[in-house]
Amino acid sequence: MKTRVCEMFGIELPIFAFSHCRDVVAAVSKAGGMGVLGALAYSPEQLEIELKWIDDNVDGKPYGVDVVMPAKVADLAGTSGGDVEPEKMAAQFGEMIPPQHREWLDRLLAEHNIPELPEEEQTGGALLGWVHEKGRQQVDVALSHDIKLLANALGSPPEDVVNLAHEHGVKVAALCGTVAQAERHVARGVDVVVAQGTEAGGHTGEVSSLVLWPEVVDAIGPDTPVLGAGGIGDGRQIAAALALGCEGVWTGSIWLTTAESDSSPLVQEKLMAATSRDTVRSRSWTGKPARMLRTEWTEAWEREDSPGYLPMPLQYMLISNAQRRIGRSQNPELTTMPVGQVVGRMNKVRPVRDVMFDLVEEFVEATEGVHKLVE
C-alpha cells in the first residue's frame, strides 16, 4: 500500500484523516496514517494548545492542519482583504445579518422548546476561520509547529500562503470538487490535490467520486499526486481510488463514531442509526452547500416561511449560538452535523486503530480478489 504520498510525508499508509478532534488526529498518525486537524473552530490561542497537545502525544509521527480560506465570502461594506482588522470583523459582519433571519431562527428554536443559554455563555455570532484574515492567523500558529501538511478546504490557498508553507518545509494540499478547481490548485503551486466527490460530508460539489477521481488525475497529470475523497469507509473503496489513479485517500466522516472522537453520545447515536440516504446537501450550516445529516433543522430551512440562506460567513454567524443552544439541550430533532453518505456504514463505536486495521485488511482482500481475476 506504499505510494508516492507515503514517501512524501514519511507515513506507512496513504490514509489521511481529517478531524476536529486532536485525539483522533494523533491516533491515526500513530496507526500509520496521517491525521489532519481541522483548525476552523479554534482561536489562535486554542489552536496553539491543541497543536502542542498533538506534538506531545503523536510519538513523533507526522500530522497536518486544515484551514478554511474560501475563494469568496460576503463583501464587508465594500472593503477588500486586509482593509479590516480581524478583531473587528465579527462585529461588522454581525451587523449585516437581517433582523428577520434572527427572528425566524428564534421562532424555530421556540417551536422545539430550546432554552436560552445561560447569560455567562451568551456571545455574539462566531466568525471562526471562515475569512482569510482569521485563516492567516491559524496558518501562522500551525507553521510554528512541526506539521508536515497544510491543507485548504475551500478554494485555492493564496499564493503567499503556499510560499510561506514551502519556506517552512511544509507541503500544501487543497480540496476540489471539479476539474477546473483542481487545475487552479496546481497553478497556485499546491503539492497534493484532494478530489472530493459529492458523497463527502461537509462542503462538497455535485460530481460523484467515481467520476471525479479519474477526471482530476487525467487533467492535472502525473506531477501532482491526487487523494480520493468522498464516501470512503471501507478498504474496497481505497482499492477503487488507487485503481483510478489516486495515490491515497482523504477520509473524514468515519472518525466521528470512533472511541477517540469528541462527538457527543447523542450525535454518535444519531449517526449510527442513519442510513446512506439520510444526508442532504444544505446551505443551512455555512451558506455554501455542505452535506449534513438530514434532520428537522435542515428541513426547516426549506419551509415556505424560511427567510433563506445568507452568504458565508453570515450564515454560520447567524446559527452559531442556536447550535450551541441545541447542543446544550441535547434536542434530538434539531441536532445535526456535517457527515457524508458513508454514514450508513458507521454503525458502532470502535477505536481508531481498529478502523485503520480494517481498512488495510479490506484493501488487501479486495486487491487480492481482483488479482485472481487476471491470473
PLY file of the C-alpha trace (Angstrom):
ply
format ascii 1.0
element vertex 375
property float x
property float y
property float z
element edge 374
property int vertex1
property int vertex2
end_header
0.00 0.00 0.00
3.01 2.24 -0.46
2.51 5.19 -2.81
4.27 8.45 -3.58
2.46 10.29 -0.77
3.84 7.77 1.73
7.36 8.77 0.72
6.41 12.46 0.56
5.18 12.53 4.16
7.05 9.64 5.75
3.92 7.64 6.54
3.25 3.91 6.36
-0.24 4.09 4.86
-1.68 6.58 2.32
-4.70 7.23 4.55
-5.31 10.83 5.56
-7.87 11.53 8.29
-9.50 14.93 8.72
-10.89 15.56 12.18
-11.61 18.47 14.51
-10.64 16.20 17.40
-6.98 16.13 18.42
-7.27 12.62 19.88
-8.38 11.24 16.51
-5.58 13.07 14.70
-2.90 11.66 16.98
-4.38 8.15 16.93
-4.50 7.98 13.12
-0.91 9.19 12.80
0.29 6.69 15.38
-1.54 3.94 13.46
0.47 4.67 10.33
-1.73 7.14 8.51
-1.76 10.93 8.70
-4.11 12.82 10.98
-5.10 16.32 9.89
-6.58 18.69 12.46
-9.43 20.93 11.29
-8.49 24.33 12.67
-11.68 26.19 11.72
-13.32 26.39 15.13
-10.19 27.30 17.09
-8.96 30.73 18.04
-5.20 31.18 17.58
-4.76 30.66 21.31
-6.87 27.49 21.34
-5.14 26.15 18.24
-1.77 26.59 19.93
-2.99 24.46 22.84
-4.36 21.74 20.54
-1.21 21.52 18.43
1.02 21.48 21.49
-1.02 18.54 22.79
-0.65 16.70 19.47
3.09 17.38 19.47
3.31 15.77 22.89
1.08 12.78 22.07
1.78 11.80 18.46
5.04 9.95 19.21
6.92 11.95 16.61
4.63 10.82 13.79
3.71 13.33 11.05
0.42 15.21 11.09
-1.19 18.15 9.33
-3.53 21.10 9.80
-6.57 22.06 7.69
-7.71 25.68 7.41
-10.57 27.33 5.52
-9.63 30.25 3.28
-12.61 30.43 0.91
-12.35 31.95 -2.55
-15.44 34.09 -1.93
-17.27 35.45 1.11
-19.78 38.22 1.73
-18.45 41.67 0.90
-17.84 43.64 4.08
-19.05 47.18 3.43
-17.19 47.37 0.15
-13.81 46.53 1.66
-11.31 44.00 0.42
-8.91 41.68 2.21
-6.61 43.48 4.60
-8.84 46.57 5.00
-10.49 45.43 8.21
-8.81 44.36 11.44
-9.65 40.70 12.17
-10.73 41.58 15.70
-13.40 43.96 14.36
-14.71 41.76 11.57
-17.14 39.71 13.65
-18.99 42.79 14.87
-19.14 44.32 11.41
-20.31 41.12 9.74
-22.87 40.66 12.54
-24.45 44.00 11.67
-25.10 42.65 8.16
-27.41 39.85 9.36
-31.04 40.87 8.65
-33.31 41.06 11.72
-35.92 38.82 10.06
-33.39 35.98 9.96
-32.73 36.27 13.67
-36.47 36.45 14.41
-37.25 33.37 12.31
-34.49 31.37 13.96
-35.76 32.35 17.40
-39.23 31.09 16.42
-37.78 27.80 15.19
-35.99 27.23 18.48
-39.15 28.16 20.40
-41.12 25.57 18.39
-38.81 22.92 19.79
-38.64 24.38 23.31
-34.91 25.05 23.12
-33.92 27.07 26.22
-31.74 30.15 26.11
-28.09 29.85 27.01
-27.08 30.93 30.49
-26.14 34.60 30.47
-22.45 33.85 31.03
-22.40 31.62 27.92
-24.12 34.06 25.56
-21.84 35.54 22.91
-22.16 37.17 19.54
-22.15 35.16 16.33
-18.94 33.18 15.90
-16.84 34.24 12.90
-14.40 31.34 13.35
-11.93 30.87 10.49
-14.35 31.48 7.63
-12.41 34.51 6.32
-8.84 34.87 5.12
-7.86 37.24 7.90
-8.74 34.64 10.52
-7.33 31.81 8.43
-3.96 33.53 8.19
-3.76 33.72 11.97
-4.32 29.97 12.12
-1.70 29.40 9.41
0.86 31.32 11.45
0.16 29.19 14.52
0.24 25.96 12.51
3.56 26.76 10.87
5.13 27.41 14.27
4.74 23.67 14.92
6.38 20.71 13.24
3.49 19.95 10.90
4.06 18.22 7.57
0.93 19.32 5.70
-1.17 22.48 5.43
-4.50 21.90 3.69
-7.07 24.42 2.47
-10.64 23.16 2.47
-12.33 25.77 0.26
-10.73 27.10 -2.89
-7.10 27.55 -3.82
-4.88 28.78 -0.98
-3.41 32.25 -1.50
-0.06 32.18 -3.29
1.76 33.85 -0.41
0.42 31.20 2.00
1.66 28.44 -0.32
5.07 30.08 -0.48
5.19 30.58 3.28
4.39 26.92 3.90
7.07 25.83 1.45
9.59 28.09 3.19
8.84 26.12 6.37
9.29 22.82 4.53
5.55 22.09 4.72
3.61 20.55 1.83
0.32 22.16 0.78
-2.92 20.40 -0.20
-6.26 21.76 -1.40
-9.65 20.15 -1.85
-11.60 20.31 -5.09
-14.95 19.19 -6.44
-14.33 19.89 -10.12
-11.50 19.59 -12.64
-11.34 23.38 -13.01
-10.75 23.78 -9.29
-8.01 21.14 -9.38
-6.26 22.93 -12.22
-6.38 26.22 -10.29
-4.85 24.48 -7.29
-1.95 23.18 -9.36
-1.40 26.60 -10.93
-1.22 28.04 -7.41
1.58 25.60 -6.53
-0.08 23.06 -4.26
1.71 19.76 -3.73
-1.34 17.49 -3.34
-4.86 17.76 -4.75
-7.73 16.18 -2.82
-10.51 15.27 -5.26
-13.67 15.13 -3.17
-16.83 13.58 -4.59
-20.33 14.69 -3.70
-20.76 11.75 -1.31
-18.46 13.51 1.18
-19.54 15.24 4.34
-19.20 18.99 4.71
-18.61 21.32 1.78
-18.83 19.34 -1.41
-19.75 19.67 -5.05
-22.11 17.74 -7.30
-19.82 15.23 -9.07
-19.58 11.69 -7.71
-16.27 10.24 -6.61
-16.03 7.52 -9.27
-16.42 10.18 -11.96
-14.36 12.93 -10.34
-11.25 10.99 -9.27
-10.09 9.85 -12.74
-11.11 13.18 -14.27
-8.83 15.05 -11.89
-5.99 12.53 -12.20
-6.04 12.82 -16.00
-6.45 16.60 -16.02
-3.55 17.58 -13.77
-1.09 14.97 -14.98
1.44 12.83 -13.14
3.45 15.55 -11.38
0.89 16.25 -8.63
-0.49 13.33 -6.59
-4.23 13.09 -6.05
-6.01 11.85 -2.94
-9.50 10.44 -3.42
-12.17 11.68 -1.00
-15.89 11.24 -0.64
-17.68 8.15 0.63
-14.65 6.25 1.86
-15.25 3.97 4.81
-14.03 0.61 3.56
-10.78 -0.77 2.22
-12.51 -1.74 -1.02
-13.13 1.94 -1.68
-9.46 2.66 -1.07
-8.61 -0.01 -3.65
-11.01 1.66 -6.09
-9.39 5.06 -5.53
-5.90 3.69 -6.19
-7.16 1.78 -9.24
-8.48 5.06 -10.64
-5.09 6.74 -10.32
-5.26 8.28 -6.84
-2.22 7.85 -4.62
-4.07 7.82 -1.35
-7.37 8.70 0.30
-8.72 11.55 2.39
-11.27 10.43 4.99
-13.43 12.33 7.46
-16.88 11.10 8.44
-15.80 7.65 9.61
-13.85 9.12 12.52
-16.96 10.71 14.08
-18.02 7.38 15.60
-14.63 6.29 16.90
-13.91 5.85 20.59
-11.46 8.77 20.49
-13.94 11.18 18.89
-15.27 14.10 20.90
-18.73 13.69 19.32
-21.45 13.69 21.98
-23.31 10.44 22.77
-26.45 11.89 21.13
-24.55 12.73 17.94
-22.98 9.28 17.77
-26.35 7.66 18.41
-27.94 9.59 15.53
-25.06 8.80 13.20
-25.15 5.09 13.94
-28.91 4.99 13.33
-28.67 6.78 9.97
-28.59 5.20 6.51
-26.74 6.44 3.44
-29.98 8.12 2.31
-30.22 10.23 5.46
-27.94 13.06 4.34
-28.63 16.17 2.30
-26.59 18.98 0.74
-27.76 22.08 2.56
-26.71 25.71 2.85
-28.17 25.90 6.37
-24.78 25.46 8.06
-22.43 27.90 6.35
-24.25 29.42 3.37
-22.37 27.13 0.96
-23.60 23.63 0.02
-22.48 21.18 2.69
-23.58 17.56 3.11
-25.21 17.08 6.50
-27.38 14.67 8.40
-30.99 15.32 7.36
-32.97 16.40 10.43
-35.74 18.82 11.31
-33.04 21.51 11.24
-32.25 21.05 7.54
-35.94 20.55 6.71
-36.96 23.78 8.46
-34.70 25.85 6.22
-36.63 24.57 3.20
-40.04 25.60 4.56
-42.07 28.32 2.87
-41.63 30.61 5.86
-37.83 30.25 5.79
-36.00 33.58 5.28
-33.45 31.86 3.04
-29.73 31.38 3.42
-27.10 34.04 3.97
-23.69 34.07 2.27
-20.57 32.86 4.07
-19.67 33.80 6.79
-23.01 35.35 7.77
-24.98 32.07 7.81
-22.78 30.39 10.41
-22.59 33.57 12.45
-26.39 33.58 12.47
-26.74 29.98 13.65
-23.71 29.58 15.90
-25.47 30.42 19.17
-28.53 28.45 18.05
-26.35 25.39 17.53
-24.83 25.84 20.97
-28.34 26.03 22.46
-29.40 22.88 20.61
-26.27 21.05 21.69
-26.66 22.11 25.30
-30.29 21.00 25.39
-29.48 17.69 23.64
-32.53 18.12 21.43
-32.63 15.10 19.07
-34.92 16.63 16.45
-32.73 19.64 15.63
-29.34 18.04 16.27
-27.41 17.75 13.02
-23.82 17.77 11.84
-21.82 17.58 8.62
-21.45 13.95 7.57
-21.12 12.03 4.32
-23.20 9.26 2.78
-20.81 6.72 4.27
-22.76 7.30 7.49
-24.77 4.21 6.53
-21.69 2.08 7.35
-20.97 3.83 10.64
-22.98 1.55 12.92
-20.82 1.08 16.00
-18.17 2.84 18.07
-14.67 1.46 17.53
-11.14 2.58 18.40
-9.25 4.42 15.65
-6.66 1.68 15.48
-9.33 -0.95 14.75
-10.76 1.18 11.95
-7.32 1.58 10.41
-6.65 -2.16 10.69
-9.95 -2.99 8.98
-9.30 -0.52 6.17
-5.97 -2.16 5.42
-7.31 -5.71 5.70
-10.25 -4.93 3.41
-7.89 -3.26 0.92
-5.67 -6.35 0.83
-8.64 -8.68 0.35
-10.03 -6.52 -2.44
-6.78 -6.26 -4.36
-6.09 -9.98 -3.99
-9.56 -10.72 -5.29
-9.08 -8.54 -8.35
-5.63 -10.03 -8.97
-7.16 -13.52 -9.16
-9.40 -12.34 -11.99
-6.43 -11.63 -14.23
-4.27 -14.64 -13.40
0 1
1 2
2 3
3 4
4 5
5 6
6 7
7 8
8 9
9 10
10 11
11 12
12 13
13 14
14 15
15 16
16 17
17 18
18 19
19 20
20 21
21 22
22 23
23 24
24 25
25 26
26 27
27 28
28 29
29 30
30 31
31 32
32 33
33 34
34 35
35 36
36 37
37 38
38 39
39 40
40 41
41 42
42 43
43 44
44 45
45 46
46 47
47 48
48 49
49 50
50 51
51 52
52 53
53 54
54 55
55 56
56 57
57 58
58 59
59 60
60 61
61 62
62 63
63 64
64 65
65 66
66 67
67 68
68 69
69 70
70 71
71 72
72 73
73 74
74 75
75 76
76 77
77 78
78 79
79 80
80 81
81 82
82 83
83 84
84 85
85 86
86 87
87 88
88 89
89 90
90 91
91 92
92 93
93 94
94 95
95 96
96 97
97 98
98 99
99 100
100 101
101 102
102 103
103 104
104 105
105 106
106 107
107 108
108 109
109 110
110 111
111 112
112 113
113 114
114 115
115 116
116 117
117 118
118 119
119 120
120 121
121 122
122 123
123 124
124 125
125 126
126 127
127 128
128 129
129 130
130 131
131 132
132 133
133 134
134 135
135 136
136 137
137 138
138 139
139 140
140 141
141 142
142 143
143 144
144 145
145 146
146 147
147 148
148 149
149 150
150 151
151 152
152 153
153 154
154 155
155 156
156 157
157 158
158 159
159 160
160 161
161 162
162 163
163 164
164 165
165 166
166 167
167 168
168 169
169 170
170 171
171 172
172 173
173 174
174 175
175 176
176 177
177 178
178 179
179 180
180 181
181 182
182 183
183 184
184 185
185 186
186 187
187 188
188 189
189 190
190 191
191 192
192 193
193 194
194 195
195 196
196 197
197 198
198 199
199 200
200 201
201 202
202 203
203 204
204 205
205 206
206 207
207 208
208 209
209 210
210 211
211 212
212 213
213 214
214 215
215 216
216 217
217 218
218 219
219 220
220 221
221 222
222 223
223 224
224 225
225 226
226 227
227 228
228 229
229 230
230 231
231 232
232 233
233 234
234 235
235 236
236 237
237 238
238 239
239 240
240 241
241 242
242 243
243 244
244 245
245 246
246 247
247 248
248 249
249 250
250 251
251 252
252 253
253 254
254 255
255 256
256 257
257 258
258 259
259 260
260 261
261 262
262 263
263 264
264 265
265 266
266 267
267 268
268 269
269 270
270 271
271 272
272 273
273 274
274 275
275 276
276 277
277 278
278 279
279 280
280 281
281 282
282 283
283 284
284 285
285 286
286 287
287 288
288 289
289 290
290 291
291 292
292 293
293 294
294 295
295 296
296 297
297 298
298 299
299 300
300 301
301 302
302 303
303 304
304 305
305 306
306 307
307 308
308 309
309 310
310 311
311 312
312 313
313 314
314 315
315 316
316 317
317 318
318 319
319 320
320 321
321 322
322 323
323 324
324 325
325 326
326 327
327 328
328 329
329 330
330 331
331 332
332 333
333 334
334 335
335 336
336 337
337 338
338 339
339 340
340 341
341 342
342 343
343 344
344 345
345 346
346 347
347 348
348 349
349 350
350 351
351 352
352 353
353 354
354 355
355 356
356 357
357 358
358 359
359 360
360 361
361 362
362 363
363 364
364 365
365 366
366 367
367 368
368 369
369 370
370 371
371 372
372 373
373 374
